[in-house]
Amino acid sequence: MSASENDPIKNNPVAPTDAAGRRRQGMSTVEKTIAVLKALPTKEPALGVNEIARRVGFHKSSVSRILATLEHHGFVERDAESGRVSLGFGLVALTSPLLANMDVVKIGRPALDRLAIECGETASLSIWSGDEVVLVEQTMGNRAVAHVARHGGRVPGHCTAGGKALLAHLSDEDLEKFLANKLPRFTPNTITDPDQLRHQLVEIRARGYALNDQEHDLESCGVAACVYNARGKVIAVLTAAVPKHRFLKHHQQDLITIIVRYANELSARLGYTNFKI
């Protein structure tokens, strides 16, 4: 093997080559930081600052400053004796919510399929994203008229079944932050008064499910129940979307029973045990 074939800078995908040398001078601090993180090993022993600098092709002083910032936030760890650096557990804390959501999607997908078959309506799994509900998985119902939403689509929290179920489990502080903003009206049924919504959220939390009766879209209704992880934290919501003409009282009760059962089943598979008797 030639010296060039064994050159860590030329063979490392994050290290700038001579052809990219001009670009290296114009790289932002964020780009340099990403390059340093990618250069750190996941399996091999920790690296010294000089080795990291060689791998990424940056000056040692620049790499040292980046590492100091990453170490401050726990994204890298430095051995006290050798000074060598490795990836830190701060990255785990940063990515664990994403991994948890990926787990609930993976485990929840078969449940969605069975739910859609059993109730005949479109079943979806959604998560809370700061101030909106984001759909992450969906299975179409087998009825002639079915609700369709795109993956990654966002809907308001105050006027959808899934959104209200998630709002009901926010901390008091987070709920008040949400309610501090104007609640827009989408239909004549939309709740826009914060006090009225607070009262309904208390009821939703007590009974374990939420309803939407044409509050976001006319002719569109829904039933939703939350999914919990092993620590008892709400991480997602299961929803059945129903057109208004099928949202009759007896069908509502059937859907409530089915949705709560599947949400509990999914929660149990994620390690949750504190179910109400």
Stockholm file with secondary structure:
# STOCKHOLM 1.0

chainA/1-277         MSASENDPIKNNPVAPTDAAGRRRQGMSTVEKTIAVLKALPTKEPALGVNEIARRVGFHKSSVSRILATLEHHGFVERDAESGRVSLGFGLVALTSPLLANMDVVKIGRPALDRLAIECGETASLSIWSGDEVVLVEQTMGNRAVAHVARHGGRVPGHCTAGGKALLAHLSDEDLEKFLANKLPRFTPNTITDPDQLRHQLVEIRARGYALNDQEHDLESCGVAACVYNARGKVIAVLTAAVPKHRFLKHHQQDLITIIVRYANELSARLGYTNFKI
#=GR chainA/1-277 SS CCTTTTCHHHHSTTSCCGGGHHHHHTCCHHHHHHHHHHHSCSSSCCBCHHHHHHHHTCCHHHHHHHHHHHHHTTSEEECTTTCCEEECTHHHHHHHHHHHHHHHHHHHHHHHHHHHHHHCSEEEEEEECSSEEEEEEEECCSSSSCCCCCTTCEEESTTSHHHHHHHTTSCHHHHHHHHTSCCCCSSTTCCCCHHHHHHHHHHHHHHTCEEEESSSSTTEEEEEEEEECTTSCEEEEEEEEEEGGGCCHHHHHHHHHHHHHHHHHHHHHTTCCCCCC
#=GC SS_cons         CCTTTTCHHHHSTTSCCGGGHHHHHTCCHHHHHHHHHHHSCSSSCCBCHHHHHHHHTCCHHHHHHHHHHHHHTTSEEECTTTCCEEECTHHHHHHHHHHHHHHHHHHHHHHHHHHHHHHCSEEEEEEECSSEEEEEEEECCSSSSCCCCCTTCEEESTTSHHHHHHHTTSCHHHHHHHHTSCCCCSSTTCCCCHHHHHHHHHHHHHHTCEEEESSSSTTEEEEEEEEECTTSCEEEEEEEEEEGGGCCHHHHHHHHHHHHHHHHHHHHHTTCCCCCC
//
